[in-house]
Structures are given as structure tokens and as C-alpha cells.
Amino acid sequence: MQEIQYLTSYQILRKLASGGMGSVYLAEQLGADSFRKIVAIKTIKKEYLKNKENVDLFVGEAKLVADLIHENVLQVYQLGQTKGVYYIVMEYAHGKNLADFIRAHKDMHKVSNVDIGAFVISRVCRALHYAHEAKDMRGQPLNIVHRDVTPSNVIITCGVVKLTDFGIAKAVIMNTPDEAEVIMGKLPYMSPEQAKFVGTTRQSDVFSLGLVMYELLTNTVVYNVNDIDDLVDKMDNYSIKPPRRLNPHIPEKLEAIMIRALEVNPANRYQTAREFGQDLEHYMYDGGYGPTNEKLQRYLQRLFPQESSAPIATLHDSGINAPPPSAVPPVL
């Protein structure tokens, strides 16, 4: 990281995480009169720079997210290149990703509070709907599909839920790989459309988010598979176990919302992330005062008491492939 360290206004503090195509560093942006701002810097590994397609995906992510300004989307500030090293400067999320959140509950043999879980997913719905509806400077739809909605790409920071990593997103302005030839995404969180190479739509993100919600509220990965053929077989021949069988604390109304999001046939699924989120919010607030950012932050502090006062590495891949629990865990 010497190139960035010495040839830009960024001071690298430490590495936060490595995985996939690159690494993420904690850094300070330096300015006039001792101005300092904490940021995260994402880099692409040098071995991937030899492949133009990898570079295009990395650069495309920065360009795509640059104008996405929303409370629930991790902000990108800059795309830079120094002596052949590409880097993305982005908002530093001081918190935990949802993969860590789920793992912490499993370690304590507990399951997430259902209302807190519904709140987290409702905020990801807001992020997705915003991205799906995004337009370019001429007012033309970008037709963004995230294609990688997973627990590791959802961060909770100061009680605010943020969706990150649009690295394999597709949009009309991007030269993304042909979905009929190249599979994009992580197997356990793919939609049937992704798994069958027929192309993704905004409803594909809804399905993936439904899988994340199922895992969040049951501690169980729906499609715990290692290859695409196994995934397609399970989608075609096996029904998803009703979540209340794994966690009876889930109300019937909330289960119905989850099941609709997980319809294999897109025609029966929520047509938009907004519809998904609206049903979740109706469930949470129809009876009165429900979850808030502040409640989520207090919940996070109870879950991670030893880390509530110090910056935490959050931006990393976390493959969750734990087997289904043998008994219903208590609610935290």
C-alpha cells in the first residue's frame, strides 16, 4: 500500500480485511489545517489486474455507486489509481456485518429477536428499492440489480443498516458478464434466475434478501450447497421448510411475508423490494411503537459488549454454512 500511502492524501492505518478480489484498509484522509477524516479504502489485488474483466468490475462498482446517496447504502467517495493500483475510497462503517451478527447468536445458542430482524431486513429493502429505481443524469433508468445480497454485505453501524458491495451488480451502463454464460453471486444466496442462467431482475434481489432473512431468524441456511447442480436440484424438487418449524417465535404474519419473498416463481414473489419492505413495516408498526435505529444500536451493544466502544473490522466475506440447529434456540 506504499503507493497510496505516499502518493495520495490518504494515510493507511491498518488492514481491516482481505477476501475475494481485494483488501480493505482503515485510513485517514488528510487535508488543510490538520483536517482528518476516517475512511475505508478498498483495493483490487495485483494478480487480478491482469484480467481486464476484473478491473472493469472493480471500476464499474465505484462508478455505479458514486451517485447512490441513501442512508441505507454505503457511500463511495472516490475511485483512484496510483502507479497501477486501483482503489475505492468509501464511508467507513463502524459496526458489524450481518454474518457476524448471525454467528454471534449461534455461538450463544440463541436466535435474533424477530422484530429486530424484521427491522434490519426492512432497511435493506429500502436500500434495494432506491438502487433499483436509480436513474442516470438524463433521467434514464439504470436498471441496477445488486446480485450479491448476502449477510456479509449488510452492515449495522450505529444502529443504521447499510447495504454494500455492488461489485457484481449489473446495470445498463455497465459491461457485466453475460448471465447466460457466467454465474455471478454466492451459491447459498442465489435466486433461481441466477442459478439457472436466465438473467436477474430486481425480484432476484428480493429472493436473495428473503434467504438472508430466513437465516437471520432461524440460524439456518436455506440452500447449504457446494455446487450449482445441487442448488438447482433443491430449488426444483424440495420445498423450503416453513420458518416457524425452526423458530416458533416467528409470528404467522411475518412467516407469510418471508414465504412470499422466497417464492421460486418470480410471478408469485414480491414484485419490488418496496412492497417487501412495506409489508415488513406494516407488521412492525401496525400495533404501535416498533423497532428503531436506537433500539437496534442498543441490541448490537448487548450482543457485542466487548467491542461497542472500538472500531471494528466489518467489510469481509463470511461464508455461513452451518447445519440446521437440532433444537429451537432461545430468542436474544
C-alpha positions as CSV (number, residue, x, y, z in Angstrom):
1,M,0.0,0.0,0.0
2,Q,3.0,2.3,-0.2
3,E,1.7,3.8,-3.5
4,I,-1.4,5.0,-1.8
5,Q,0.4,5.9,1.4
6,Y,3.0,8.2,-0.2
7,L,1.3,9.5,-3.4
8,T,-2.1,10.5,-2.1
9,S,-3.7,12.4,0.7
10,Y,-4.6,9.1,2.5
11,Q,-2.8,7.7,5.5
12,I,-3.2,3.9,5.8
13,L,-3.8,2.9,9.4
14,R,-4.3,-0.8,9.2
15,K,-5.8,-3.6,7.2
16,L,-9.4,-4.4,8.0
17,A,-10.0,-7.5,5.9
18,S,-9.0,-9.5,2.8
19,G,-11.1,-11.7,0.6
20,G,-12.3,-12.2,-2.9
21,M,-10.6,-9.8,-5.3
22,G,-9.2,-7.3,-2.8
23,S,-8.5,-6.0,0.6
24,V,-10.0,-3.2,2.7
25,Y,-7.9,-0.8,4.8
26,L,-8.8,1.7,7.5
27,A,-7.3,5.1,6.5
28,E,-7.3,8.8,7.3
29,Q,-7.9,11.4,4.6
30,L,-5.6,14.3,5.3
31,G,-6.4,17.9,4.4
32,A,-5.5,21.5,5.2
33,D,-5.1,22.8,8.7
34,S,-4.9,19.3,10.2
35,F,-8.2,18.1,8.7
36,R,-8.7,14.4,9.1
37,K,-11.5,12.1,8.1
38,I,-11.7,8.3,8.8
39,V,-12.5,6.4,5.6
40,A,-12.2,2.8,4.3
41,I,-10.1,2.1,1.2
42,K,-10.9,-1.0,-0.9
43,T,-8.1,-2.2,-3.3
44,I,-8.0,-4.8,-6.0
45,K,-5.3,-7.4,-5.7
46,K,-2.4,-7.1,-8.2
47,E,-2.9,-10.6,-9.6
48,Y,-6.4,-9.6,-10.7
49,L,-5.2,-6.5,-12.5
50,K,-4.0,-8.7,-15.4
51,N,-7.6,-9.6,-16.2
52,K,-9.4,-6.7,-17.8
53,E,-12.8,-8.1,-16.8
54,N,-11.9,-8.0,-13.1
55,V,-10.7,-4.4,-13.4
56,D,-13.9,-3.4,-15.2
57,L,-16.0,-4.9,-12.4
58,F,-14.0,-3.1,-9.8
59,V,-14.1,0.2,-11.6
60,G,-17.7,-0.3,-12.5
61,E,-18.7,-0.7,-8.9
62,A,-17.2,2.7,-8.0
63,K,-18.9,4.4,-10.9
64,L,-22.2,2.7,-10.3
65,V,-22.4,3.5,-6.6
66,A,-20.9,7.0,-6.8
67,D,-24.3,8.7,-7.2
68,L,-26.2,6.4,-4.9
69,I,-26.7,8.6,-1.8
70,H,-29.0,7.0,0.7
71,E,-29.0,6.3,4.4
72,N,-29.0,2.6,3.9
73,V,-26.3,2.4,1.1
74,L,-22.6,2.5,2.0
75,Q,-21.3,5.7,0.4
76,V,-18.5,5.7,-2.2
77,Y,-16.4,8.9,-2.3
78,Q,-13.7,8.3,-4.9
79,L,-12.1,6.0,-7.4
80,G,-8.4,6.4,-7.7
81,Q,-5.4,4.9,-9.5
82,T,-1.8,5.3,-8.4
83,K,1.1,3.5,-10.2
84,G,-1.3,0.9,-11.5
85,V,-3.0,0.3,-8.1
86,Y,-6.8,0.9,-8.2
87,Y,-8.6,1.8,-5.0
88,I,-12.1,2.9,-3.9
89,V,-12.4,5.4,-1.1
90,M,-15.7,4.9,0.8
91,E,-17.5,5.5,4.0
92,Y,-16.1,3.6,7.0
93,A,-18.8,1.6,8.6
94,H,-18.0,1.3,12.4
95,G,-20.1,-1.8,13.2
96,K,-20.7,-5.4,12.4
97,N,-21.9,-7.2,9.3
98,L,-24.9,-9.4,9.4
99,A,-22.8,-12.6,9.0
100,D,-21.1,-11.7,12.3
101,F,-24.4,-10.8,13.8
102,I,-25.8,-14.2,13.0
103,R,-22.7,-16.0,14.1
104,A,-22.8,-14.3,17.5
105,H,-26.3,-15.6,18.1
106,K,-25.3,-19.1,17.0
107,D,-22.3,-19.0,19.4
108,M,-24.7,-18.2,22.3
109,H,-27.2,-20.8,21.1
110,K,-29.7,-18.0,20.6
111,V,-31.7,-16.6,17.7
112,S,-32.2,-13.0,16.8
113,N,-35.2,-11.1,18.1
114,V,-37.8,-11.3,15.3
115,D,-38.7,-7.6,15.4
116,I,-35.1,-6.5,15.3
117,G,-34.5,-9.0,12.4
118,A,-37.6,-7.6,10.5
119,F,-36.3,-4.1,11.0
120,V,-32.9,-4.9,9.6
121,I,-34.4,-6.5,6.5
122,S,-36.8,-3.7,6.0
123,R,-33.9,-1.2,5.8
124,V,-32.1,-3.4,3.2
125,C,-35.4,-3.3,1.3
126,R,-35.2,0.5,1.3
127,A,-31.6,0.4,0.0
128,L,-32.5,-2.1,-2.7
129,H,-35.6,-0.2,-3.9
130,Y,-33.5,3.0,-4.0
131,A,-30.9,1.3,-6.1
132,H,-33.4,-0.4,-8.3
133,E,-35.1,2.9,-9.1
134,A,-31.9,4.8,-9.7
135,K,-31.6,6.9,-12.9
136,D,-28.7,8.5,-14.7
137,M,-28.1,12.2,-15.2
138,R,-30.6,12.2,-18.2
139,G,-33.3,10.6,-16.1
140,Q,-32.9,7.2,-17.8
141,P,-33.4,4.1,-15.5
142,L,-30.1,2.3,-14.7
143,N,-31.9,-1.0,-14.1
144,I,-29.5,-1.9,-11.3
145,V,-29.6,-5.4,-9.8
146,H,-27.3,-6.0,-6.9
147,R,-26.9,-9.8,-7.5
148,D,-24.9,-10.3,-4.2
149,V,-27.3,-9.7,-1.3
150,T,-25.7,-11.8,1.4
151,P,-25.2,-11.4,5.2
152,S,-21.6,-10.2,4.7
153,N,-22.8,-7.4,2.5
154,V,-25.2,-5.9,5.1
155,I,-23.6,-3.8,7.8
156,I,-25.1,-2.4,11.0
157,T,-23.3,0.7,12.1
158,C,-24.5,3.0,14.9
159,G,-27.9,1.4,14.5
160,V,-28.1,2.2,10.8
161,V,-28.3,-0.7,8.3
162,K,-26.2,-0.3,5.2
163,L,-26.0,-2.4,2.0
164,T,-22.6,-2.6,0.5
165,D,-20.5,-4.3,-2.2
166,F,-22.1,-3.7,-5.6
167,G,-19.0,-5.3,-7.1
168,I,-21.0,-7.7,-9.3
169,A,-24.1,-5.6,-9.8
170,K,-25.4,-5.2,-13.3
171,A,-26.8,-2.0,-14.9
172,V,-27.4,-0.7,-18.3
173,I,-24.3,1.4,-18.1
174,M,-22.0,-1.5,-17.2
175,N,-20.4,-4.2,-19.3
176,T,-21.2,-7.0,-17.0
177,P,-20.6,-10.6,-17.9
178,D,-23.3,-12.4,-19.8
179,E,-25.6,-14.1,-17.3
180,A,-26.4,-16.9,-19.7
181,E,-22.7,-17.9,-19.7
182,V,-21.2,-16.8,-16.4
183,I,-22.7,-17.4,-12.9
184,M,-22.5,-14.3,-10.7
185,G,-23.1,-14.4,-6.9
186,K,-22.7,-16.7,-3.9
187,L,-24.4,-20.1,-4.2
188,P,-26.4,-20.1,-0.9
189,Y,-27.9,-16.7,-1.6
190,M,-28.7,-17.0,-5.3
191,S,-32.1,-16.6,-6.8
192,P,-33.5,-19.4,-9.1
193,E,-32.9,-17.0,-12.0
194,Q,-29.2,-16.7,-11.2
195,A,-28.8,-20.5,-10.6
196,K,-30.4,-21.3,-14.0
197,F,-28.5,-18.7,-16.0
198,V,-31.7,-16.9,-17.2
199,G,-30.8,-13.4,-16.1
200,T,-31.6,-11.4,-13.0
201,T,-34.1,-8.7,-12.2
202,R,-34.9,-6.7,-9.1
203,Q,-37.0,-9.7,-8.0
204,S,-33.8,-11.7,-7.8
205,D,-32.6,-9.4,-5.1
206,V,-35.9,-9.8,-3.3
207,F,-35.4,-13.6,-3.3
208,S,-31.8,-13.3,-2.0
209,L,-32.9,-11.0,0.7
210,G,-35.6,-13.5,1.7
211,L,-32.9,-16.1,2.1
212,V,-30.9,-13.7,4.3
213,M,-34.0,-13.0,6.4
214,Y,-34.7,-16.8,6.8
215,E,-31.2,-17.3,8.1
216,L,-31.3,-14.3,10.3
217,L,-34.5,-15.5,12.1
218,T,-33.8,-19.3,12.1
219,N,-30.0,-19.6,12.2
220,T,-30.4,-21.9,9.2
221,V,-29.1,-21.5,5.7
222,V,-31.8,-22.5,3.3
223,Y,-29.6,-23.7,0.5
224,N,-26.5,-25.2,2.1
225,V,-24.9,-26.3,-1.1
226,N,-21.5,-26.6,-2.7
227,D,-22.3,-26.7,-6.4
228,I,-24.7,-25.2,-8.8
229,D,-26.3,-28.6,-9.8
230,D,-27.2,-29.3,-6.2
231,L,-28.6,-25.8,-5.8
232,V,-30.9,-26.2,-8.9
233,D,-32.0,-29.7,-7.7
234,K,-33.0,-28.4,-4.3
235,M,-34.9,-25.4,-5.8
236,D,-36.8,-27.6,-8.3
237,N,-37.5,-30.6,-6.1
238,Y,-37.6,-29.5,-2.4
239,S,-39.9,-27.0,-0.7
240,I,-38.4,-24.6,1.8
241,K,-39.2,-25.7,5.3
242,P,-41.7,-23.2,6.9
243,P,-39.5,-21.0,9.2
244,R,-41.9,-21.3,12.2
245,R,-40.9,-25.0,12.4
246,L,-37.4,-23.9,13.2
247,N,-38.3,-20.8,15.2
248,P,-41.9,-20.8,16.6
249,H,-41.3,-17.3,17.9
250,I,-41.8,-16.0,14.3
251,P,-45.4,-14.8,14.1
252,E,-47.6,-16.2,11.3
253,K,-47.9,-12.8,9.6
254,L,-44.1,-12.5,9.4
255,E,-43.7,-16.0,8.2
256,A,-46.2,-15.3,5.3
257,I,-44.1,-12.3,4.3
258,M,-40.9,-14.4,4.3
259,I,-42.6,-17.2,2.3
260,R,-43.8,-14.7,-0.4
261,A,-40.3,-13.3,-0.7
262,L,-39.0,-16.8,-1.3
263,E,-41.4,-17.9,-4.0
264,V,-39.3,-19.8,-6.6
265,N,-41.6,-18.5,-9.3
266,P,-41.0,-14.7,-9.7
267,A,-44.6,-14.2,-10.7
268,N,-45.7,-15.1,-7.1
269,R,-42.9,-13.2,-5.4
270,Y,-42.9,-9.6,-4.3
271,Q,-42.5,-7.5,-7.5
272,T,-40.4,-4.9,-5.8
273,A,-38.2,-4.5,-2.7
274,R,-40.5,-1.7,-1.7
275,E,-43.5,-4.0,-1.5
276,F,-41.5,-6.4,0.6
277,G,-40.4,-3.6,2.9
278,Q,-43.8,-2.1,3.2
279,D,-45.3,-5.4,4.4
280,L,-42.5,-5.7,7.0
281,E,-43.1,-2.1,8.2
282,H,-46.8,-2.8,8.4
283,Y,-46.1,-5.9,10.5
284,M,-43.7,-3.9,12.8
285,Y,-45.7,-0.7,13.3
286,D,-49.4,-1.6,12.8
287,G,-49.8,-2.2,16.6
288,G,-47.9,0.9,17.7
289,Y,-44.3,1.8,18.5
290,G,-41.9,-0.6,16.9
291,P,-38.1,-1.0,16.3
292,T,-35.9,2.0,15.6
293,N,-32.3,2.7,14.8
294,E,-31.7,3.4,18.5
295,K,-33.2,0.1,19.6
296,L,-31.1,-1.7,17.0
297,Q,-27.9,0.0,18.3
298,R,-28.7,-1.0,21.9
299,Y,-29.3,-4.5,20.8
300,L,-26.0,-4.6,19.0
301,Q,-24.2,-3.3,22.1
302,R,-25.7,-6.1,24.2
303,L,-24.7,-8.6,21.5
304,F,-21.1,-7.3,21.3
305,P,-20.4,-5.6,24.7
306,Q,-16.7,-6.1,24.4
307,E,-16.5,-4.2,21.1
308,S,-19.1,-1.5,21.5
309,S,-16.5,1.3,22.0
310,A,-13.8,0.4,19.5
311,P,-13.7,0.5,15.7
312,I,-14.4,-3.0,14.3
313,A,-13.4,-4.6,11.0
314,T,-16.6,-5.2,9.1
315,L,-16.0,-5.5,5.4
316,H,-15.2,-9.1,4.7
317,D,-16.7,-12.2,3.3
318,S,-18.0,-14.7,5.8
319,G,-19.2,-18.0,4.3
320,I,-22.0,-19.2,6.6
321,N,-22.6,-22.8,6.0
322,A,-23.7,-24.1,9.4
323,P,-26.0,-27.1,9.6
324,P,-29.6,-26.6,10.8
325,P,-29.9,-26.5,14.6
326,S,-31.1,-29.6,16.3
327,A,-33.4,-27.6,18.6
328,V,-35.1,-24.3,18.6
329,P,-32.7,-21.7,20.1
330,P,-34.0,-19.1,22.6
331,V,-34.6,-15.5,21.5
332,L,-32.0,-12.9,22.5
